[in-house]
Amino acid sequence: MPCSTRNDRHSVTVAIESARSTFPRERLDRIALDESGHYWHAPRRKLLLDLIAPPHLTADHVERPVVDIGCGTGALVEALLARGVDAHGVDPWTDQHHPLSERFRSGEMESIPWPDGSAGIACAFDVLEHVDDDTGLREMHRILRPGGRLLLTVPAHRWLWSRRDELAGHQRRYSRSLLSKRVQDAGFHIEQLFGFQFLLLPLIGASRLGMRLMRSRDTMLEDRPASAFNTLLRTVNRAEISIGRLLRPPTGSSLVLTARKPLGASRNPAVST
């Protein structure tokens, strides 16, 4: 009997590790060390915070609850909580970073552990590219109440594919048209679709091209740039976000999308053929 129990536990562990394998834990651990000041993570978090809970709104006027699917380290959830927003996180690695918090649940985007029609806002920031996107989006549609908001970010442009995508476990990068089609097919009405890191796009493109030409597998220039260079890049991204309050860029190294589940929408939208 004890032997059988050990085998069962081993099978469960293998299954969990397999489900998590598209985003290695080691990469999440690295993000946890660097994200507070990283040129990409820090400005992006400010952008997403303001999309979810605009500064001119009080927490009482933010649709609730907010469910951040694939929340990673949970930094965004904690930032939302600091603003008084009713925020929760779902992630396969939540037991590593928030083992005792009731605000976090262990789970996957393709089977979100959340009741039907109960979320006010559902977010998935750089998660969709790791999963079957049709299934993931329909799950987000399921958990949202009619009229609820969907927020997504995804990596953009197939031509930017590099060793960094492989290490992160990406299955794809998106064009505007592909992302729009996936979201609309899942039953959502798109409100905004714009880019992030538009100003840095030429530099990032040159970096990725250089990696391919030199057949380099070194990603440290983007993962952990030198302090002064990181500060410069972070300043550029912050400036882009400030300008974006007046004029959203059409593209960038990432795409940002907001949409709504229509009022009166059924739980399971019709599958497009």
C-alpha positions in Angstrom: 0.0 0.0 0.0 2.7 2.6 0.9 4.5 1.7 -2.4 1.2 2.4 -4.4 0.8 5.7 -2.6 4.4 6.7 -3.5 3.7 5.8 -7.1 0.5 7.8 -7.2 2.3 10.8 -5.8 5.0 10.4 -8.3 2.4 10.3 -11.1 0.8 13.5 -9.9 4.1 15.2 -9.6 5.1 14.2 -13.2 1.7 15.5 -14.5 2.1 18.8 -12.7 5.6 19.3 -14.0 4.5 18.4 -17.5 1.7 21.0 -17.4 4.1 23.6 -16.1 6.9 22.9 -18.6 6.0 25.6 -21.1 7.3 28.1 -18.6 10.2 26.8 -16.6 10.3 27.6 -12.9 14.0 28.7 -13.2 12.9 31.5 -15.5 10.2 32.6 -13.1 12.8 32.6 -10.3 15.0 34.9 -12.4 12.1 37.3 -13.1 11.4 37.5 -9.3 15.0 38.7 -8.8 14.9 41.4 -11.5 11.4 42.5 -12.3 11.1 45.5 -9.9 13.6 47.5 -11.9 13.9 45.8 -15.2 13.4 48.0 -18.3 10.6 45.8 -19.6 8.9 44.6 -16.4 8.6 47.8 -14.4 7.1 50.1 -17.1 4.9 47.3 -18.3 3.5 46.8 -14.8 2.7 50.5 -14.6 0.9 50.4 -18.0 -1.2 47.3 -16.9 -2.0 48.8 -13.5 -3.4 51.9 -15.1 -5.4 49.9 -17.6 -7.0 47.8 -14.9 -7.4 50.5 -12.3 -7.0 54.0 -13.8 -5.6 56.5 -11.3 -8.7 58.7 -11.7 -10.9 55.9 -10.5 -11.3 54.8 -6.9 -11.0 51.1 -6.1 -14.8 50.9 -5.6 -15.2 51.8 -9.3 -12.9 49.0 -10.6 -14.8 46.0 -11.8 -14.3 43.1 -9.4 -12.9 40.7 -8.8 -9.8 41.0 -10.9 -8.4 37.6 -11.8 -4.8 37.6 -13.1 -4.3 34.3 -14.9 -0.6 33.2 -15.1 0.2 35.8 -12.5 3.8 34.5 -12.1 5.5 36.1 -9.1 2.2 37.8 -8.2 3.7 41.3 -8.3 0.8 42.8 -10.3 -1.8 41.3 -7.9 0.1 42.7 -4.9 0.3 46.1 -6.6 -3.5 46.0 -7.3 -4.2 45.1 -3.7 -2.1 48.1 -2.6 -4.5 50.2 -4.6 -7.4 48.7 -2.8 -8.5 46.5 -5.7 -10.1 43.1 -5.1 -7.4 41.1 -7.0 -6.6 37.4 -7.2 -3.9 35.4 -9.0 -3.9 32.0 -10.7 -0.6 30.3 -11.6 0.8 26.8 -11.8 3.8 27.9 -9.7 1.8 29.7 -7.0 2.7 27.1 -4.4 6.4 28.3 -4.8 5.7 32.0 -4.4 2.5 32.3 -2.4 1.9 28.9 -0.7 -0.2 30.3 2.2 -2.1 33.2 0.6 -5.9 32.9 0.0 -5.5 35.4 -2.8 -3.6 32.9 -5.1 -4.8 29.6 -6.5 -2.8 27.0 -8.3 -4.0 26.4 -11.8 -3.6 26.6 -15.6 -5.1 28.9 -18.2 -6.7 26.0 -20.0 -8.6 25.0 -16.9 -9.0 28.0 -14.7 -10.1 27.2 -11.1 -12.7 29.9 -11.0 -16.5 29.8 -11.0 -18.5 30.5 -14.2 -19.6 34.1 -14.8 -18.1 35.5 -11.6 -15.1 37.6 -12.6 -15.3 41.3 -13.4 -11.9 41.5 -15.1 -9.8 38.5 -16.4 -6.2 39.2 -17.3 -3.5 37.1 -19.0 -0.3 38.9 -19.4 2.2 37.1 -21.7 0.5 33.8 -21.0 -1.6 33.1 -24.2 1.5 32.3 -26.2 2.3 29.3 -23.9 -1.0 27.5 -24.3 -3.7 26.4 -26.7 -5.0 29.9 -27.2 -8.5 28.9 -28.3 -9.0 26.9 -25.1 -7.5 29.5 -22.9 -9.6 32.3 -24.3 -12.8 30.3 -24.0 -11.9 29.6 -20.4 -11.5 33.3 -19.8 -14.9 33.9 -21.5 -16.4 31.3 -19.2 -15.3 32.9 -15.9 -16.2 36.4 -16.9 -19.7 37.8 -16.1 -21.5 39.4 -19.1 -20.0 42.8 -19.7 -16.8 41.8 -18.0 -13.4 42.9 -19.3 -10.6 40.9 -20.9 -7.0 42.2 -20.8 -4.2 40.5 -22.7 -0.6 41.0 -23.6 1.3 38.8 -26.0 4.7 38.9 -27.8 4.4 40.4 -31.3 5.9 39.7 -34.7 7.1 36.3 -35.9 10.3 37.9 -37.2 11.3 38.7 -33.6 11.4 35.0 -32.8 14.7 34.1 -31.0 16.4 32.0 -28.4 14.5 34.0 -25.7 11.2 32.7 -27.0 12.4 29.1 -26.8 13.7 29.5 -23.3 10.4 31.1 -22.2 8.5 28.2 -23.7 6.6 30.3 -26.2 4.6 28.4 -28.9 4.0 31.5 -31.0 4.3 35.3 -31.5 1.2 37.2 -32.7 0.3 39.6 -35.4 -2.5 42.1 -34.8 -4.8 40.1 -37.2 -4.1 36.7 -35.6 -4.7 38.0 -32.0 -7.9 39.8 -33.1 -9.3 36.7 -34.8 -8.5 34.5 -31.8 -10.2 36.9 -29.4 -13.3 37.5 -31.6 -13.7 33.8 -32.2 -13.8 33.3 -28.4 -16.8 35.6 -28.3 -15.3 38.9 -27.2 -15.8 42.4 -28.5 -12.4 44.2 -28.9 -12.1 47.7 -27.4 -8.3 48.5 -27.8 -5.4 46.9 -29.5 -2.0 48.7 -29.4 1.7 48.1 -29.0 4.2 48.2 -26.2 7.9 48.9 -26.7 7.2 50.7 -30.0 10.1 53.1 -29.5 12.6 50.2 -28.7 11.3 48.0 -31.5 14.2 48.8 -34.0 16.8 48.1 -31.2 15.1 44.9 -30.2 14.9 43.8 -33.9 18.6 44.6 -34.4 19.4 42.5 -31.2 17.4 39.5 -32.4 18.9 39.7 -35.9 22.4 39.9 -34.5 21.7 36.8 -32.4 20.6 34.9 -35.5 23.5 36.1 -37.7 26.1 35.2 -35.0 24.2 32.0 -34.0 24.4 33.2 -30.5 22.4 31.6 -27.6 23.3 34.3 -25.1 20.2 36.2 -24.0 21.8 38.2 -21.2 21.9 41.5 -23.1 18.1 41.6 -22.9 17.6 39.5 -19.7 20.0 41.4 -17.6 21.4 44.5 -19.3 24.1 46.6 -17.6 22.7 49.0 -15.0 23.2 52.2 -17.0 21.8 50.6 -20.2 18.9 49.2 -18.3 18.1 52.7 -16.9 18.2 54.2 -20.3 15.9 51.6 -21.8 13.5 51.9 -18.8 13.3 55.7 -19.3 12.4 55.2 -23.0 9.6 52.7 -22.1 8.3 55.1 -19.4 8.2 57.9 -21.9 6.3 55.8 -24.4 3.7 55.0 -21.7 3.3 58.7 -20.9 2.9 59.6 -24.6 0.5 56.6 -24.9 -2.1 58.3 -22.7 -2.7 60.6 -25.7 -1.7 58.4 -28.6 -1.4 54.6 -28.5 1.3 53.1 -30.7 0.0 50.6 -33.3 2.6 48.0 -32.6 5.7 47.1 -30.6 7.6 44.1 -29.4 4.4 43.2 -27.5 0.7 43.7 -28.2 -1.8 44.9 -25.6 -5.5 44.1 -26.0 -8.7 45.0 -24.1 -12.1 43.5 -24.9 -15.4 42.8 -23.3 -17.7 39.8 -23.0 -21.0 41.0 -24.5 -24.0 41.5 -22.3 -26.3 38.5 -22.6 -23.4 36.3 -23.9 -23.8 32.6 -23.5 -21.3 30.6 -21.5 -19.9 28.8 -24.6 -19.7 31.0 -27.7 -20.2 29.3 -31.0 -17.0 27.9 -32.5 -15.9 29.6 -35.7 -15.5 27.4 -38.8 
